[in-house]
Amino acid sequence: MKAAILIEQNAPEEVHKDRHLTKPEEAGKYLQEIAEKYFAGAKVDWHVHLAEVKDVAESLASHAVELSADLIVMCAHGQGGLRNILFSNIAQRVIAFGKTPVLLLRPDSSPSPQGFTLDKILLPLDSESSHDDVFPVATQLAQAFTSEIAMLTVIPTFGTLTGEEAAPSSLLPGTTIALLDIEEEVARQHLHVHLDELHALGLAASAAVLRGDPAKEIVNTAEKWNPDLILLATHRKAGMDAFWAASVAPDVARKTKIPLLLLPLK
């Protein structure tokens, strides 16, 4: 495991009422304390970046490549919760810049008395196959931890269509409703194929198709199903506007306390 801290130039003394680490020696000591407290017996390296950073997100993404990281773990701090991480420019751009999966955690989530568990994974998929790149990852995690995979596809209703889909739908409401009904049936067939694959591997799995706003339904379902992890694919398109508009990830992350693993799509 490799931990890193970037020393912000001309940083304020406090961030969200927490003392800000501004000196290399105190940052190094902090990382050492974290390693001794939470990773006793494991090999942990740490790095304090001292050079001036013009773009923190780009620096974090570059460090992930430099350190050959398989995963970036980010945690909110202070009173702002996960929203302060995901909706800050830093977190948005880390996901867009990099190719490394990002795990977002909430510090106010209650840890399990038994320690880390991964009994159930919530896997949102779309009705076609653009997010199926995450399916092998979910399968490998389930095999490693003997987890159940709970798949979910959310098909919008006519009233929850947004963006580019909303304008033409208002001109052809009957056709749009019929197409959404067809998409729901396609989604059921799509998930059924994945269920067969998972059952053939001896894994516990379930699937559901819901109608409504995708982010809202994912969050509501997570509250009901109580998974240990939500595994969500995100689009990596040119420019932050394109990336952020094409993904339900920010809405899900803002509203859920469940750990969220974001897997950037190519």
N, C-alpha and C positions, 0 to 999 in steps of 0.2 A: 504494500500500500504506500502511496506517495501523497503527502499533504502539501499544500502550497498556500502562501499568503502573499498578496500583492499590497505593498505599502503605498497608500494613496498620497500623492504629493499635496501639501497644503491642506490636509484633511482637518475637519472640525474635531474638537475634543470629544464630542459625543455624537452617536448616531442612534436615533430612536431610544434615547435615554440610556444607552449602553456606552461605556467608555470605548473610545476608538483607539485601536492599536496604531501608533504612529512611529514607534522606534523599532529598528530591526531586532535588537536584543530582546525586547519584550514580546515581539511576535514569535521569535524562535523559542522563547521560554513557554509561551502559550501552546505552541504546537507540540513541544516536548511533554507538557502536562497532559494534553489530550491523548497523546500516544501511550503514556504510562497508565492513564486512568481507564481508557476504553479498549486498548489494543495490546494489553500485556501478553507477552509470549509470541507476538507476531512481529514480523520485520516491518518497520515503518520508517520511511525516509521523509524528510520534510525540506521545504525550500522556501526561503523568503526572498521575494523579488524586489531588488533595491532600485533598479533603473527606473527612470521616469516612464510612466505608462500614459500614452495619449488615448488609447482605446482599450479599456479594461476588458471588454468582452472578447475582442480580438486577441488580446494577450492570454486570456484564459483558454481560448480555443487553441492557440499556438502551443501553450504549455501542455495541453492534453496530448498533442501530437509529439512534442519533444519528450515527454515522460512516458510515451507509449501507453497512455491510459486506456483502459477498456470501458471506464465509466467515470462520469463527472457527477459528484454528489454535491448538491447545493441545498442549503438550509436557510430559511428565513430567520431573522433575528429581531429583537425588540417587539413592539406592540403591533407592528403592521401586518404580521402574519405572512403567509405565502404570497399574498398579493404584492408585497414589496419586492419580492424577488422576481416573480414571473413578469410582472408588469413594469418593472424597471427596464431601462434601456439595456442594462448589462445582461440580464437573463435572456431577454428576447434575442439579443444578438449572439449570445453564446450558442443558443440552439440553432440559429440560422447560419452562423459562420461554420460551425463544426460538423463533424461526421460522427462524433462520439455520443453515445446515449447519455441522457441526463436524468438523474434521479432527484426529484424534488421532495423535500421532507418538511413536515410541520413540527416545530419544536414543542408545540402545545398538545401534540397527540400523546395519549397515554400509552406508554410502553407496556408490552405484554410481560406479566410476571415470569413467564417461561423464557423471556428473551425473544430474539428474532424468530418469527414463524412465517411460513409462506404456505398456509393451508389452502388458500383460495386466491386465484388470480382473476380479476375482471378484465376481459379482453374485448373492447369495443371494435367492431369491424364494420366496414361499409357493405352495401348490398352487392357490390361487384368484387373486384379483386385488387384494387389499388393499395389496400392496407394489408394484404396478405403476406407481405414481407415480414411482418411481426409474428406471424403464426409459428414459424419454426423456433423463434426465440421463446415464445410462451411455452411451446412444447418442451424445449430443453429445460426451462426452469421447472416446469411441472414434473418432469422425470427426475430432476436432481433433488427436489424437495417433496416429492410425492404429493403434489398439489392438485387440487381440482381447478379446471379451467371453466369459468363461466363466461360464455360468449354472449355478446349483445350487439344487435344492429338496430339503429333507430332510423325509421323512415319519417321524413317530415309530413305533417298534415298540410293541407292547402293553406291554412292560416299561419303556419310557422315557417313558410318559405321566406328566404331573405336574399338580399343581394341580387345577383344577375338572374337568379331563378324566379324571383318574385314578379318582375316586370312582365315577362311573357305569359306567366300563369294567370295574371289578371285579365288578359285578353282572351284566353282560352281556358276558362275555369273547369268546364266539363272534361275536356281532354286532359288537363293537368291532373285532376282527381283520378281519372282512369289510369294514367301513367303511374301515379304514386301507388295505386292498388296493385298494379303489375309489379312494380319494384318491390313491394312487400312480399309477394309470392316468390320472386327471384331470390330475395334475401333468405327466406325460409329454406329454399332448396340449397342455397350456398352454405348456410350453417349446417344443414343436415350432412353435407359432404364432409365438413370438418369434424362433426360429431363421430361419424364412422371412422375417420382417421384416428381420432383420439382414443376411441373405444378399442380399436384394433391394437393400440399400443398399451392397453391395460390401464388407461388413465380415466379418472372420473371427470365427466364433462357434462355441461348443460348448455342450453341455448335459448334465447328469447328474442323476439322481434317486437319492438314497441313503435308507437307513432307519437310524434311530437317534436319539440326542439331537441336536437341531439345532445347538446351540453347539459341541458336541464334534466333530460331523461337518464343520462349517464350518472349524474350526481345523485339523483333520486334513487336509482337502482343500486348504486354503491351503498347508500344508507340502509337499504333494505337487505341487501345480500351480505354486507359487511366483509368485503374481501380484504386481504392483507396488502394487496398491491393492485393498482390500475395500470395496465400496460397499453400505451396509446401511441399510435404512429402520428408523426407530424410531417408536413410537407416542407421541403427545403427548396424554395423557389428564389429567383433573383429578386433581391430587395425585400426589406422587412414588411412592406405593405402587402406584397403578394403572399409572403409566408404566413403572416398573422391572419390575414383575411381568409385563408384557405383552411384554417385549422380550428377545431373546437377546443384545443388544448388549453388556451388561456382561460376560457370560461370555466372549464372543468377544474383547473388548478386553483382558481380564485375561490371556488365554492366548496371544495372538498378538503377534508383533513387527512384523507388516506394517502399514503405515499404514492407518488405518480412517476412512473418510468416512461420518459419520452424517447422514442426511437425515431431519429430522423430518417425520412425516406429519401432515396436518391432522386 
